[in-house]
């Protein structure tokens, strides 16, 4: 692979500007997408980064040169591209975004008809190779470009997940991190009885308050402090393109995404008993326990949006969740959304009369978890071999669906290599024994080493 195409990853395009991604390459990616998929109509959109508009224009030029009619959503979230693609019957969609990557990065996310993902094993590598070659056949007619506004239709879809008449007038902290979620919150505000406390609200590609990535503990303080200061009922923070949302309880405490998966699974099973629920292998016991208690069927999938979405379609699952705050919904074309989860939680709080902390406290005590811990190591394969030898003896179960999952009677862990970064990721959980979970986490980290 040439140096300029290092930006092609397992699921998307992401690279440093201008050496790994630039307008010339964006044009060729548009041509390559058109050549590979042969679409007639494609919707495009972009995040708030300063480079996104130029890259989106170049991408659109490439698509049009390949005979594609381009429909431009302008500034939007990734899920708005998903929504537009499936709701309007487009042949594909492309979002220009680098999500939570550093400020000098940008990228693209791709879907085909029906908002099905295009990843490395089903077309993205073909697009990469076509873009690298840069030789394309002439087309008889160039495509056209036009603006499109689907905000009203998108909002109507989002609001369909809650009974607005039953919602309580809660106080909610909303922190888009100066990303793309702010305009959607402003529009939703007109239809909801809540009061939003807006933090880092205005879209700003210079990211004056840091790159929006609430998965990093150091990025959570602003949301937590606002919850405490204003006496809010809960808080929400998003990444830059808001395909993930992160929730904070009434005391400003960060709620691990793992417990939100269980909460949403329980909610869906109350209205759709017997449904299949997809989960990833990193942390599983709480989700499996909740789904089985609710009469549902838990189904494990390899980590990653392309794998989860494919498995959801295979199983006809109503919901799928990853502890990394990606939540997938059958009624959203099996795609992930950063708006639907918090709306559902808002509905749960209103219906139950419980605080967010109360909703998850029992589950946190029953299945305490370490949260995901990342380490850079010299040789991941040697490490996996060592871990396998050390912990397989006496194990109740060993699974290699994604990395290594080893389960003992009272505790389990998953260790996997990241699909997107040069790190290994560790998750540990136990059965109602936080001290055991902490001890095993420290034991494993000592063995892993790294930085």
C-alpha positions in Angstrom: 0.0 0.0 0.0 1.3 3.4 -0.8 2.0 5.9 2.0 -0.9 8.1 1.0 -3.4 5.3 1.5 -2.5 4.6 5.1 -5.8 6.3 5.8 -7.8 3.3 4.9 -8.6 1.3 8.0 -10.7 -1.7 8.8 -14.1 0.1 8.8 -13.4 3.6 7.4 -10.9 6.2 6.2 -9.0 8.2 8.8 -5.7 10.0 8.3 -3.5 13.0 9.1 -3.8 16.0 6.9 -2.5 16.6 4.3 0.0 13.7 3.9 -2.4 10.8 4.6 -5.6 12.5 3.4 -6.2 15.5 1.2 -8.5 16.9 -1.5 -6.9 15.0 -4.4 -7.3 11.7 -2.6 -10.9 12.6 -1.5 -11.7 13.2 -5.2 -10.2 9.8 -6.1 -12.2 8.1 -3.3 -15.3 9.6 -4.8 -14.4 8.2 -8.2 -13.5 4.9 -6.7 -16.8 4.7 -4.7 -18.7 5.4 -7.9 -16.8 2.8 -9.9 -17.2 0.1 -7.2 -20.8 0.6 -6.2 -22.2 2.1 -9.5 -24.8 4.2 -7.6 -27.1 6.7 -9.1 -27.9 8.8 -6.0 -25.6 9.2 -3.0 -26.0 11.4 0.1 -23.0 13.2 1.6 -22.4 15.2 4.8 -19.7 16.5 7.0 -18.7 17.3 10.5 -17.5 20.6 11.9 -13.7 20.2 11.3 -12.2 23.1 9.3 -11.1 20.7 6.5 -14.4 18.8 6.2 -16.1 21.2 3.8 -13.2 21.2 1.3 -12.9 17.4 1.5 -16.6 16.9 1.1 -16.5 19.2 -2.0 -13.7 17.2 -3.5 -15.4 13.9 -2.7 -18.6 15.2 -4.3 -16.7 16.3 -7.4 -15.3 12.7 -7.7 -18.7 11.2 -7.3 -20.2 13.5 -9.9 -17.3 12.8 -12.3 -18.3 9.1 -11.9 -21.9 9.9 -13.0 -23.4 10.1 -9.5 -26.1 12.6 -8.5 -25.0 13.9 -5.1 -27.3 15.1 -2.3 -25.6 17.2 0.3 -26.8 17.3 3.9 -24.2 19.9 4.9 -23.2 19.9 8.6 -24.6 16.8 10.3 -23.9 13.8 12.4 -23.0 10.4 11.0 -26.4 9.0 12.0 -28.0 11.6 9.8 -26.3 10.1 6.8 -27.5 6.6 7.9 -31.0 8.0 8.3 -31.0 9.8 4.9 -29.7 6.7 3.1 -32.4 4.3 4.4 -35.3 6.7 4.7 -34.9 8.3 1.2 -33.8 5.1 -0.6 -30.4 6.5 -1.6 -27.9 4.1 -3.2 -25.3 5.0 -0.7 -24.0 7.6 1.8 -20.7 9.0 2.8 -19.9 11.1 6.0 -16.7 13.2 6.1 -15.6 13.0 9.7 -12.7 12.2 12.0 -15.0 11.8 15.0 -12.8 11.8 18.1 -9.4 11.8 16.3 -6.8 14.6 16.8 -7.5 18.0 15.3 -5.2 17.5 12.3 -7.0 14.4 11.2 -10.1 13.8 9.0 -11.8 10.8 7.5 -14.8 9.2 5.9 -17.5 6.6 6.8 -19.3 4.7 4.0 -22.6 2.9 3.6 -24.4 1.4 0.7 -28.1 1.0 0.0 -30.1 0.4 3.2 -27.3 1.9 5.2 -25.3 -1.3 5.2 -21.7 -0.6 6.1 -18.9 -0.9 3.7 -15.8 -2.3 5.5 -12.5 -3.9 4.6 -13.9 -7.3 3.8 -16.8 -6.2 1.7 -15.7 -3.4 -0.6 -13.6 -0.8 1.3 -10.3 -2.4 0.2 -11.6 -2.4 -3.4 -12.3 1.3 -3.1 -8.8 1.8 -1.7 -7.1 0.0 -4.6 -9.2 1.9 -7.2 -8.3 5.2 -5.5 -4.6 4.2 -5.4 -4.5 3.4 -9.0 -6.3 6.6 -9.9 -7.3 5.5 -13.4 -11.0 5.6 -14.1 -13.2 5.1 -17.2 -15.0 8.1 -18.6 -18.7 8.2 -18.1 -21.3 9.4 -20.5 -22.9 12.0 -18.2 -21.6 13.7 -15.1 -23.8 13.8 -12.1 -25.4 16.8 -10.4 -25.3 18.2 -6.9 -28.1 19.6 -4.8 -28.7 20.5 -1.1 -31.1 18.4 0.9 -32.7 19.1 4.3 -34.1 16.1 6.2 -33.9 17.5 9.7 -37.7 17.5 10.3 -38.1 13.9 9.2 -35.1 12.8 11.2 -36.4 14.6 14.3 -39.8 12.9 13.8 -38.1 9.5 13.7 -36.1 10.2 16.9 -39.2 11.4 18.8 -40.9 8.1 17.9 -38.8 6.3 20.4 -40.4 8.0 23.4 -43.9 8.8 24.7 -43.6 12.5 24.9 -46.8 12.9 27.0 -45.2 10.6 29.6 -41.9 12.5 29.8 -41.2 14.4 33.0 -39.8 17.9 32.9 -36.2 16.9 33.9 -33.1 19.1 33.9 -30.5 17.6 31.6 -26.9 18.7 30.9 -26.0 18.4 27.2 -22.3 18.6 26.2 -21.7 18.2 22.4 -18.0 19.0 23.0 -18.3 21.7 20.3 -19.1 19.0 17.8 -22.2 18.4 15.6 -24.8 17.4 18.3 -25.6 21.0 19.4 -27.9 21.9 16.5 -29.9 18.7 17.0 -30.4 19.4 20.7 -31.6 22.9 19.8 -34.2 21.3 17.5 -35.3 18.6 19.9 -35.6 21.1 22.7 -38.7 22.5 21.1 -40.5 19.2 21.3 -39.4 18.0 24.8 -40.5 19.1 28.3 -37.0 19.1 29.7 -34.6 22.0 30.4 -31.2 21.6 28.8 -28.1 23.0 30.5 -25.8 23.5 27.4 -22.1 23.0 27.8 -19.5 23.5 25.0 -22.5 23.8 22.8 -21.6 25.7 19.7 -20.1 23.7 16.8 -16.4 24.9 16.5 -13.8 23.1 14.4 -11.0 24.5 16.4 -12.3 22.5 19.4 -11.5 25.2 22.1 -12.3 22.7 24.9 -10.4 19.8 23.4 -11.3 17.0 21.1 -14.8 15.6 22.0 -14.1 12.1 23.2 -15.9 11.4 26.6 -14.6 7.8 26.6 -11.4 9.4 28.0 -11.7 10.0 31.7 -9.9 13.3 31.5 -12.7 14.6 29.1 -15.6 14.1 31.5 -15.1 16.8 34.1 -17.1 19.6 32.3 -20.2 17.4 32.1 -19.9 16.1 35.6 -19.3 19.5 37.1 -22.3 21.0 35.3 -24.6 18.2 36.5 -23.5 18.9 40.1 -23.6 22.7 39.8 -27.1 22.8 38.3 -28.6 19.9 40.2 -29.4 18.2 36.9 -31.2 14.9 36.7 -28.5 13.5 34.4 -25.9 14.5 31.8 -25.1 13.5 28.2 -21.9 14.0 26.3 -21.1 13.1 22.7 -18.2 12.6 20.4 -17.7 14.9 17.4 -20.0 13.2 15.0 -22.4 12.1 17.8 -22.7 8.5 16.8 -21.9 7.7 20.5 -23.4 9.2 23.6 -22.1 8.9 27.1 -24.3 9.3 30.2 -23.7 10.7 33.7 -25.9 10.1 36.7 -27.5 12.7 39.0 -24.3 13.0 41.0 -22.1 13.6 38.0 -20.8 10.0 38.0 -19.9 8.5 34.6 -22.1 5.5 33.8 -20.0 2.8 32.0 -21.5 2.0 28.6 -21.7 -1.7 29.7 -24.5 -1.0 32.1 -26.4 1.2 29.5 -26.4 -1.8 27.2 -28.2 -3.9 29.9 -30.6 -1.0 30.6 -31.6 -0.6 27.0 -31.8 -4.4 26.5 -34.2 -4.6 29.4 -36.3 -1.8 28.0 -36.7 -3.4 24.6 -37.5 -6.8 26.1 -40.4 -5.3 28.1 -42.1 -4.2 24.9 -40.8 -7.0 22.6 -40.4 -10.1 24.7 -38.4 -13.0 23.2 -36.3 -10.7 21.1 -32.6 -11.3 20.3 -30.1 -8.9 21.7 -26.6 -8.6 20.3 -23.6 -7.8 22.6 -19.9 -7.8 22.2 -17.4 -10.1 24.0 -15.6 -7.6 26.2 -18.0 -7.5 29.2 -20.9 -10.0 29.0 -22.3 -11.3 32.3 -24.6 -8.4 33.1 -26.1 -8.3 29.6 -26.6 -12.0 29.4 -28.2 -12.1 32.9 -30.6 -9.2 32.1 -31.6 -10.6 28.6 -32.2 -14.1 30.0 -34.3 -12.8 32.9 -36.3 -10.8 30.4 -37.0 -13.8 28.3 -34.8 -12.7 25.4 -31.9 -14.4 23.6 -28.4 -13.0 24.1 -26.2 -13.3 21.0 -22.5 -12.5 21.1 -20.8 -10.8 18.1 -17.3 -9.8 17.4 -16.6 -6.2 18.4 -17.0 -3.5 15.7 -19.9 -1.8 14.0 -19.7 -3.8 10.8 -19.8 -7.1 12.6 -22.5 -6.0 15.0 -24.7 -4.7 12.2 -24.3 -7.9 10.1 -25.1 -10.1 13.1 -28.2 -8.1 13.9 -29.5 -8.6 10.4 -28.7 -12.3 10.6 -30.5 -12.7 13.9 -33.2 -10.1 13.3 -32.2 -8.6 16.6 -34.2 -5.6 17.9 -31.2 -4.0 19.6 -27.4 -4.4 19.9 -25.0 -2.7 22.2 -21.2 -2.3 22.7 -19.7 -1.2 26.0 -17.9 1.5 23.9 -21.2 3.4 23.7 -22.2 2.3 20.3 -25.9 1.3 20.3 -27.7 -0.2 17.3 -31.4 -0.3 16.6 -33.4 -2.5 14.2 -35.8 0.4 13.5 -32.8 2.6 12.6 -31.8 0.2 9.8 -29.6 -1.7 12.4 -27.4 1.4 12.6 -25.8 3.1 15.6 -27.2 6.3 17.0 -26.0 8.7 19.7 -29.5 10.4 20.1 -31.8 7.4 20.5 -30.1 5.9 23.6 -30.4 9.0 25.8 -34.0 9.5 24.7 -34.8 6.0 25.7 -33.1 6.5 29.1 -35.1 9.8 29.5 -38.2 7.7 29.0 -37.1 5.0 31.5 -36.3 7.6 34.1 -39.7 9.2 33.6 -41.6 5.9 33.7 -39.8 4.4 36.7 -39.4 7.4 38.9 -35.9 6.3 39.6 -32.7 8.3 39.1 -30.1 7.1 36.5 -27.9 6.1 39.5 -30.7 4.0 40.9 -31.4 2.4 37.6 -27.9 0.9 37.3 -26.7 0.6 41.0 -28.0 -2.9 41.4 -26.3 -4.1 38.2 -23.0 -2.4 39.1 -23.0 -4.2 42.4 -24.0 -7.5 40.9 -21.4 -7.4 38.1 -18.6 -4.9 39.0 -16.4 -4.1 36.0 -13.0 -2.5 35.4 -13.9 -0.4 32.4 -11.7 -0.6 29.4 -8.0 -0.2 30.0 -5.6 0.4 27.1 -1.9 -0.6 27.0 0.7 -0.3 24.2 2.8 -3.4 24.1 5.8 -4.5 21.9 4.5 -7.9 20.8 0.7 -8.5 21.3 0.9 -12.1 20.0 3.5 -13.1 22.6 1.4 -11.5 25.2 -1.8 -13.4 24.1 0.1 -16.7 24.2 1.4 -16.0 27.7 -2.1 -15.0 28.9 -3.7 -18.0 27.3 -1.2 -20.4 29.1 -1.5 -18.6 32.4 -5.3 -18.4 32.8 -6.7 -21.2 30.8 -6.0 -23.8 33.5 -9.1 -24.2 35.6 -11.2 -21.9 33.4 -14.9 -22.6 33.0 -14.8 -21.3 29.4 -12.3 -19.9 26.9 -13.5 -18.0 23.8 -11.6 -16.3 20.9 -14.4 -14.7 19.1 -12.5 -11.4 19.6 -9.2 -11.6 21.3 -9.2 -13.9 24.3 -12.1 -14.2 26.7 -11.4 -16.5 29.7 -14.1 -17.2 32.2 -13.6 -18.5 35.7 -16.4 -19.2 38.2 -16.3 -15.8 39.9 -14.5 -13.6 37.4 -13.7 -13.2 33.7 -11.8 -11.0 31.4 -11.3 -10.2 27.7 -8.1 -9.0 26.2 -8.1 -7.9 22.5 -6.1 -5.9 20.1 -7.8 -2.7 19.0 -9.1 -2.6 15.4 -8.3 1.2 15.2 -5.2 1.8 17.4 -1.9 0.1 18.2 -3.0 -1.0 21.7 -4.4 -4.0 23.5 -7.6 -3.5 25.5 -8.4 -5.2 28.8 -11.8 -5.6 30.5 -12.4 -7.5 33.7 -15.6 -8.3 35.6 -16.6 -10.4 38.6 -19.7 -11.7 40.3 -20.7 -9.4 43.1 -17.1 -9.0 44.3 -15.5 -5.7 43.5 -12.3 -6.5 45.5 -11.7 -9.7 43.4 -12.3 -7.7 40.2 -9.8 -5.0 41.2 -7.2 -7.6 42.3 -7.5 -9.6 39.0 -7.3 -6.3 37.0 -4.0 -5.3 38.8 -2.7 -8.8 38.3 -3.3 -8.8 34.6 -2.0 -5.3 34.1 1.3 -6.3 35.9 1.6 -9.2 33.5 0.7 -7.1 30.4 3.1 -4.3 31.2 3.4 -1.7 28.4 2.4 1.9 28.7 
